[in-house]
Amino acid sequence: MALRHLAVHASTALCALLLAASPAHAQPRAPAPPAAPPVHAPQVPQAQRAAQQPQTPAEARKLSDAFVQVADRVSPSVVQIDVTAREEPDAVMKLFGRGGDSPIARGTGSGVVFTPDGAILTNNHVIESALSIGVRLRDGRFLPATLVGRDPGTDLAVIRVDAKGLPAARFADSDAARVGEWVVAIGSPFGLGYSVTTGVLSAKGRGGLGMNVIEDYLQTDASINPGNSGGPLCDLEGRVLGVNTMIVGRGSGIGFAVPSNMARRVAEQLLRTGKVERAWIGVGIQDLTPELAAAMRLDAGAGALVNSVNPDGPAQRSNLKPGDVIAAVDGKAVHDGRELIREVIAREVGKVVPLEVLREGKRYTSQITLAARPEPRADALPMQRPATPPSGLGLTVRDLTAEQAAAAGLRPKPIAAVAALVPGSAADRAGLKAGDVIVEVDGHADPTAVHVQEAARDGQILVRLKRKTASFYAVVKRQ
């Protein structure tokens, strides 16, 4: 079973803390049988009787209208995200793929307008490896975007476009969502912008998929495909319940979304500081299985079993030790490791919270000060790395000799070739590589390095390149 991010590892034990018609002809009557005692039909509740009745066209139309209203209400807050990346970018290739002989990979994802001043929430895997990010708004505008911050732990990111007065999406309380309720997904599967699919909320609190550090997903059977990544999963009120992030296989009817409560917290922190700080207590935990519970003389599901304690972490300072079972956080019961993680990261770093701990058959309360969880550093994206100065295209060219040109299958005469590129430059973003032969520049065939330099004086060149056996056009434009 393949897991794809809009791209299984099963983790059951260890996890890191942090859902009677009249006859046609008269006939002589037969003698009536003896009267039978009256039979009383069982009383069926009105709601159940209604559910047993065939749905009328009016009722079906009412549900249809609800879906239409969600699409009308939410679509203005949904964007299509177009990404360019270098050839074979793992994260983009897993989701989008590419075709032909283009020197760069191009991918499409989705996003949700988070604030009216241009902040957009999407998935981290949509934009990682990006050389450039562009956003298509519902009103037809196409705007370049910059990265505000990203959080690989939850696979979320925030980008920004230069625009005001955008229709920000409304967010629902994902904790209050009910398994079985109708949901609507909106996004750009396979680049088909503003596609609407419907289904139900299949489950809550899904984890153990092995895809991200923090896993607490909403599961849905609404059709989700590559390109839906970063788009909203909505309730019938037109509020965002989650951010669609991954699927299991293709066409299997199983998709996952980051809950809106988690997504909103991450987005707010990224906007505030450019990074995410999550609460942590410094323990390794596992679920209390029936076998472990029996051996420890506890009830299965009594809490999360501590199997290690980080040196100098909050748990050690509060005297927790391996073998303890954490049964509640701040008065809220937890039944397994995932619930413990959810309750801890929902609280602010520095807050003092009581933990209910089971140790050797006795119940204790321990006060613990939540610390910041050690997070792996999110490397800079290619688009953030040092680029060429504004005055240049980041391109160095030299002439091939007549012999070298002939060996490349070209006419035996000097011709310009790419000698070097500045990472992140205009030439790099256009997909050029060292070794590419420039067979045409601004309509001039077989140019020399001098021709290319002269054509580049206005800050833009249209080139046709030869790379091994493939040829392609590219525009190199100074920004």
N, C-alpha and C positions, 0 to 999 in steps of 0.2 A: 504494500500500500504506500503510495508515494504522497508525501506532503509537499505542497507547492505554496510558496508565497504567491499572493495575488499579483506569492511566488506566485515506520514510527517506532520513533523510539519510545517504548513504554517505560515510564519511571514510576514504580509502585513503592519504592522504598525511600531512597535518598533524595532529598531535594535541598537546595541551598536556600537559606532563608532570605532570607532577607525578607446539567433541563429534563226476502224471497221475491224475486221478480215475478210479476203477474204472468200466468200462463197464456200462451197464444190462443188456446182453445179450452173452453170450460170442460172439466172432467168431474165425474161423480166423486163426492167427497168420501174419503176413507174415514172409518171411525176414529175419533180422536183418541190418542193414547192417554193413559192416566197422567194426571197433572204431576209434574215433577216439582220438587221444592225449588223455590227461587234461588238463582245463583247470582251472587253479587260480584260484579267485576272489581278487581283491585283498584283502589284509588291511585291515580297517577298524577303526580304534581303537574301543575300547569306548564312550567318551564320544560319538563320532560316531554309532555304531550306536544308542545310546540316544536321541540327538537325532532320528534318522530314524524312530523308532518312534512310533506315535500315542500321544498323552498319555492316560494312564489316568484314570478318574474320581478315583482316590485321589491322583494327582499334582496334578490340577486343584484338588482340595479342599485339598491342602496349601498351594498358592499362595494360594487364597482365604482360608484361615485366617491366612496371613501378613498379608494386607491388613487383615483384621478386627483382628488383634492391634495393628497400627500405629494404626488408628483408636481402639481402646480405650485405648492407651497415651498417645497424643498429644492427643486431643480435650480432656481436662481442662486442658491448658496453652494451648488456643486460646481467644481471646475474640472477640466481635463488638464493633466500635467504631461507635457512632452519633454522627454529627456534625451540628451545625446551623451554618449560615453565612448571611450576608446573601444577598439575591437575586443571582443570576448570579455566584457565586464561581467564577472560572475553573477552579481546580484541582478543586474538588468537582464542578462541572458536567461536566467532561471525563469523570469516572469514573462519577458516579452519576446525574446528571440529576435532574429533579424534575417533579411533575405538579400540576395543579390551580392554584388561585389563592392558595396559601399564601404569606405574606409572607416566609418564609425557606426556604432550600434545606436539605433533609435528606439526608444520605448515610450509607452503611454500608460499612465496611471490616472488616479482620480484624487480629488481632495475636497475639503470642506472649508468654506469661508468661516474663519473663527472670530475675526474682529472686522468692523467696517473699514478700518484703515489699512487693509491689505494683508493681514496675517492669515495664512492658510494652513490647515492641519492635514497631514497626509501620513503615509508610512515611510519609515526610514529606508526600507529596501527599494522604494520607488526612486529615491534620489541619490542613494549611495553610488559611488563611482561616476557621478555626473560631471561632465565637462560644461554643460549648460542646462538650464531649466527654464522652460517657458510655460505659461499658464493661459489656457483658453477659457474665457469667461462665457457665461450663458448669453450675454448680450453681443457676442461675436468678437470682442476685443482679444488680442493676443499680446501678452505682456511678459517681458523677461522677469525672472524671479531670482531672489538671492536667498541664501540659507540663513535662517535665524539660529537654529540649533536642532540637534537630533538626539534621540535616546535609543540606542540599539537594544537596550534591555527590554523595552516594550515594543520595539519596532515602530516608533512614532517619530515624526519630525515636523517642524514648523518652517515654512518658507514665507517670503513676503514679496508682494508686488507693489508698485508705486500707483496706488489708486485709493480714492476716498469714497465713502458712502456705499460700500459694498453690502449686500444683504447677508448679514451674519446668521448662521444656523442657530436654532434653539436646541439646547441639550436637555435630554430627559434624565431622570434619576434611574440609572441602570440597576441599582439595588432593588428598586420597586417593580422592575419588569417581571411579568409572569410567564412562565414556561407555557407554551401553547397559544400565546397571543399572536395576532397577525403582525408581520413586519414587512417592510418594503426596502429593497436595496436599489440604490441609484449610482450609476458610474459609467465607465467607458470600457466595457469588456471588449478586448481585441480592437480597441480604438473606436468602437461604435458609441459615440458620445451620448450621454443622457439616456441610457437604456434603463428601464424600470422592470424589476422582477419582484415577485411576492412569495411569501411563504409564512412559516411560523417560527417563533423562537423555540428551538428544539431543546436547549439545555442552557444552564448557567454554570459558571465556575469550572469550565473545562481546562485541564492542564495536563502535564505529563507528556506533551507532544514532542519535546526536545527541540523546539525551534527557537525559543527565546528564553532569556534568563527569568523574566517575569511572565508567567502564563496564568491567566484567569479569564478565559474567553467566554463570550456568548457564542453558542452554536445555532446555526440556522439552516433550513433547507431551501431558503430563497436562492435562486440560481446565482452563483457567484463564479466568475471566470477571470483569467488573467486580464488585467486592466481595470478591474473593480477595486484593486488595492487602493486604500486611502479614502474611498468613497463611503458615504453614510449608510448605516442600517437604521431605519426609522420606524417609529411606532405610528399608529393611525392618527395621532395628533400632529404629525409632521415634525416630531422632535427626534434628534439624533440619539439612538440607543447605543450605538457602537460604531467603530471605524473598521470596515472590512479589511482583513489582513492576510488570510490564507485559506487554502482549500485542500481537501484530501483528494488526490487524484483529479480526474476530469469527469464531469457529468455524474458524479456520485451523489450529489445532493447534500453534501456536508461542507459547510463553510464556517469560518470563525471570524469574530470581530472583537476588537479590544473594547471593553465596556466604556460607556461614555464617562462615567465618574473618574476612571483611571485616566482616560484620554484627556479630559479637561484639566486634571491636576498637572499632567505632564506638560500640556501646551502652555498653561499659565506660568509654570516655572521656566520653560524655555524662553518665553517672551520676557520674563522678568530678568533672568540671569544668563540665558544662553545655554544652561545645563540643567540637569535634574539631580536633585538631592533626595534620596529616599531613606526613610527610617529603617533602623537595623538593630537587632538585639545581640547578634554575635553568637548564634548557635547553629549547629547542623541538626536537622530534624528528619524524621520519617513518620509515616503513618503507623498507627497502632493497629496492627492486623489482629484477627481473631486469635492466631497462635501466640503472638506476643502478649496480647491482653490476658489470655488464659495463664500463661507462664508468670505474668506479673500480678495475677489476681485482680485484674481490672476489667471493666466493660470495654468491648471493642468500640472504637469511636469516642473514647473518653477524652481524647485530646491529641496533641502532637508530641511524639516521643523525642526527647533530646538525645542525640547520639554523640555530640561533641560540643565543646565550648571553646570559643576563640580566646586565646590569651589576651588579657587586658581589655576585653570587650565588655559591653554593658552587662551581659549575662554573668560573666565571671565576677564582676564587681557586685552583683546582686546575689552571689553565692549559689547560682544554679549549677548543676552538674549532670553528667551523662546518667541516664536512667530516670531523670525527672520527666513528668508528663505535664505539658502546659495545657490547662483545661479552659482557660478564659483570659481574655485581654480586655482590660478596662471594663470589666463587668459583662462582656459579651462572650458567650460560650464559643469555643472552637472545637471541631471534631476531628480535624486532620491537619496535615502540614500546610495544605493550600489555604485553608481558612485562616491559619495563623499568619501566613505571609500577607494575606489580604488585609487583615485587621491591623497589622503592624505598619505596612506601607501607606495605609490610609490616614496615618497620624503624622504630626509634624515632628521633625528632628528637634531634640531638646526637651520634648514633653515627658513628664514623669507619669507613668501609667502603672496600675497594679496588675500583676499577673497572678492567676490562680494556679497553683502548682500541686500536683499529686506526687508524693514521695513516700515510698514504702508503706502504701495504704493509708497515709494521712494526707490531709489537705492543708496547704499553707497559702498565705498571700505574701508576695514579694513585690516591692516597689522597684521599678527599673526606669532608668533614664535613656530614652531612645537616642541613639547616635546616628551619624550619617553613614550609610552603607558604602563600603569601598566599591567604587564603580570603575570599570575599565575605561581608559581614555578613548573617546571617539576620535579616530584619526581625521585629519582634514580631508575634505573632498578634493578631487583634482581641480575643480573650479575655484578652490580657495588657495591653491598653492601659488607661489610667486610666479608672476607672469612677466612678459616682456614690457618694457616701458611703452607708454601710449604712442610714442612717435614711430614705433616699428611694428612689423607684422610677426616678429619672432621667427624669421625664416632666413636661413643662410643657404645660398645656392652657389654652385660651381659648375664649370663646363666639363662634360665628359669629353674624352678625346674621340677622334673619328673611329679608332679601333674599339674603344669601349662602347660607343654607340652601335657599331656593327655587331658586337657580341651580344647586345641587348635586342637585336632584331630590328634596329633602326637604320636609317640612312647613315653611311659613314661620314659624318661631319660633326663638328662640335655642337653640343646641345646641353641645355641647362638641366641640372639634377639637384634635388634637395640634399644638402650636406649635413645640416643640423637644424634642430628646432628648440625653441625656448619652451619648457613645460608650462602649460596653461596659457600659452600665447594664442593669438588669432589663428596662426597656422596650425598649431596643435589642436585647437578646438574644431578646426575645419577637417581634421582627420588626416593631415599630411604626415608622412613618415620619411625619415632619412633613407635615401636610396630611391625615392620616387623620381621618375624622369618627367620633366615638364615638356610635354610635346606640343603644347599650345598655351599662349597667354594672351588674354584679351583679343582673341581671334587671330593672333600672329603665330603661324606654325613654325616648328623647329626653332624656338627662341634660344638665344644664348643667355648667359647669366646677366650680361649687360641689358638685354631686352627686358628681362624680368625686373631688374632694378628700376629701369625707367618706367615700366608699367605700374610699379608699386608706389610711385611718388604721390598719387592721389589717395593713398590709403586703402585701396581695394584692387584685387586682381581676380579675374576669372580664369582658372587654369584647367587644362585637361591633362591628367597624369597617367602614366603607365607604371604599373606595379606588377612585376613578373608578367603574367599573361593577361592581366585584367587592366581595363582602362576606365576612367571615371572623371567627372567634372567636380570641381569644388570652388567655392567662393571664399577667399581669404579677405576679411574686412577688419580694419582697425576700429576698435570701439572707443 
